[in-house]
Amino acid sequence: MKGIIGAISGDIIGSTREFRANKSKDFNLFTRKSTFTDDTIMTLAVANWLCENKDSKEVLIKNLKYYGNLYPDGGYGGRFKQWLRQDSPEPYGSWANGSAMRVSPCAWVANTLEEAQDLAYTSAIVTHNHPEGIKGALATSDAIYLARVGASKDEIRDHIEVRYEYDLSRSLDEIRPYYSFDVSCKGSVPESIICFLEAQDYEDTIRNAVSLGGDADTQAAIAGSIASAYWEVPINIAYKTIHRLDYRLLNVLIDFEEKFNSY
């Protein structure tokens, strides 16, 4: 199974390790406490926006606010919580990785790389209008789109390094010992992309992301969103993921996949 399920599975798998640093790839993917967080909620809010009207920024804001307030305990950052409560919310200059964690549906809807970039830009700027917040969303979306259309890992790496000036030459073994919790796009998106580039398959990508010991659910969501365009998400992982969604979120996922045929 391909598609935005890769981001959602990564979020749920990483959810139990977000604040419990794990520097090993040897762990149980799912536990009794594994659950969806803001990464999944906002990814599906973006997905619903694209189903309703991808040309309307107002519809995007409506969906982010609706699903954010529907799940107020999703684990949002403080400034995003304030944004959700505003009647006419304005972007607040965020450079955090929330823009990258929710962007994956844009890359599955687009017919060209340029369209993916336009949609990713719009998905970010309603909150994350800092240059680094925008760049994180664009780089993630580009990687997903390129993987989706058959680009090699080398082609993806070269494109991201040249266009976004992210250093993807480091190895996870070099990064892991010194890496710590970092919610910035600048300090988490390149590392998430490297988790994909070094992986052998989807599951290995998620294990790489969690093993950094950082913002585990978000980095697994970002890395997983790329990996699920390059490889299939194993059926057992997809099954356990779907059964942890409630009916509202599951219906959004089903509607999106049926409309855009991304699975």
N, C-alpha and C positions, 0 to 999 in steps of 0.2 A: 504494500500500500504506500502510495506517495501522497504528497500534498502537505497541507498545514498541520496534519496529524503529527508531523515530525517536531514542530515547535511545541505542541501541546504535550506530547509524550515527554519531551525533554524537561518541560516545566514540572510536570507531576513527579518524574523520577528525581529531579533535583530538589523538590520541595522540602524534603526531610533533612536536607544537608545545607540549606542556605546559611544558617548561622552555626553550623557544626563543621568546621574545616576538616575536609577529608583529602588526604594526600595520596590515596591509593586508588587503583582501578578495581580493586577487589571488594565489591559490596553488593548487597541485594538491590536489584533495580527497583522493586516495589516493596513497600512495607505496609503494615496496617494503617499507618498515618499518612501515606502518600496521598496528596490531594492537589487539585488545581489551585493556582494563585492568580495574581494580577496579570501575569504573562499570558495565561490562557484567556482570561476574561477580556483583556484588551485586544488580543489577536482575533477573537471571535467578534468583538465589536467592530473592528476594521473589516472583517469578512462580511458582516451584515451591512455595513456602509456600502461596500462594493456591490452587494446584491441589490441594494435599494437604489442608489444613484451615485456612481463613482465620480461624477462631475460636480457634485455639490459638497462644498466644505461645511455647509450648515448641517447637512445630513450626517457627515462624519462626526461633528461635534455632538449632535443629538445622540448618536449611538454610543460614543465614548461616555457621555454623561449618563445615559440610561443604564448601560450595563455596569458602569462603575458604581452607581448608586444602588443598583439592584444587589450588588455584592460588596457592601461597604467594608467588609473585613478581608478583602482580597490581598492586603499587604502592600498598598500603594505608598509612595513617598509622600512626605508631608505637604509639599507644594501642590502635588497633583490632587491630594484630598481637598485642598482649598479650591482648586480649579473646578472640581466636581460640584462644589456647593454654590458656585456663582451662577447667576441668572444669565449673564452674557460674558462667558469666560474669555480671557485673552491669553495668548501665549506668554510664558514667563521666563524665557531664556534658558531653558534647561539644557544641559549638556549630558544628562544621564542616559543610561542604556534602555530606558523605557521606549524610546523611539525605535530601537533596533529589535526589541523583543516582540513587538506587535506588527512588524512590517511585512511578514511573510505572505499574507494573502495578496498583496500588491504584485508580487513577482509571478503569482500563478494566474492572475487575471490578464496581465499584459500580453500583447501580441508582439511587442518589440522591446528591446532594452531601453529605448528612450521612453516608451510609455511606462515601463516599470519604474524608471527614475522619476517621472512626473508624479505618478501615484505615490511613490515612497516619500517624495518631497512634501506632498500635500498631507500625507498621514502623519508626518513629523511636526510640521510648522504650527499646527494649532496649539501645541504645547511646547515642543522642543525646538524652538526657533534659534537656538545658539548654533553657530557653525559646526561645532563638534557633534551636537545632537542630530543635526541634519546629515552630516557625513556618516555617522554610524548607521542611520537608517538606509541611506543610499548604498553604502558598501555592502550591507547585509542583503539588501534586495538584489543588487547586481550579482552577488555570488549565487543567490538562489536561482535567479533567472538564467544565468550562464550554465549552471549545473543542470537545470531543467531542460535546456535545449541541446545538451550534449557536449559542452566544453570540458576539456581535460582539467585536472587539478593544476597543472602548470599554467594553463591559459587563465584559469581563475585567479591564481596567485599573481601572475604578471599584471593582469588588469587591475586588481585591487591595489597593488603596490604602486603602479604608475598613476592611476587616477586619483587615489585617495591618500597616497603616501603613508600607508600603514606598513610597518616593518613585519613581514611575514617570514623572515629568514631564520628566526629563532626557533629552537626546538622546545618541546614541552619539558624535556628533562632539564633544559636550561632555565625555563620559566618557573617551573613548579616549586623549587625549594624556597624561592624568595617572594612568591606571589601571595597576595592577601586580598581580602574583600575590597572590591573597587566597583562602584556603580557608574562610573563615568564611561561614556562611549570610548574615549581615547584609551582608557585603561582596561577595557574588557572586550570590546568588539574584535580587535586584532587577535587577541588570545583565543577567542571563541572560533574565529575562522581557522586558526592554526590547529585547533582541536579537530576540525573536519579534515584539514589537509593531511594530517598525520594518521588518520584513522583508516582501518581496513573495511569497515562497514558502518551501518547506522549505530548499532549498539556500542561499538568501539568509540565512535564519536562522543556519545553521551558519557561513557566512562572516562574519556579524556577530559571532558568539560568539568565533571564533578571532581575529578582528581586534582584539579588546580587548587581547590580549597578556597575559592573566591565566592562570588555571587552565584551559587551553584544552579539555582533554578533558572535564572535568566540566561546564564551562559550556556546551559544545556539547551534552553529553548532556542537561542540564536544559532548555536552549532547544529542542533538537531534540525532546524528549519532548512539549513543548507544541505545537510546529509540526506534528508528525505526527498530532495530533488535529484540527488546523485544516485542514491540507492533506494531500495524498498525498505520501509519500516516493517520489521518482522511481525507476522500476524499475531503472535502471542503478546508482543508489546502493544500493538494497536488495540487488541481486545481488552487488555487490562486498563489501557488509557480510557477507552470509550466507556467502560463500566464505572469510571470515576467521575464522569460528567453528569450533571443533572439534566433533566429533560429540556430545559430552555437552551442551554449551551449545546447540547447534542443536536437539537433541531437546527440551530444556526450552522453547525458543522455540516450536517446532512444537506441543508439547502444550498450551502456554498459549493460543496463538492458536486451536487447534481447540476447546478447552474453552470459551473465552469469546468466540470469534467476533469478535475485535477488529480483524481486518485488513480 
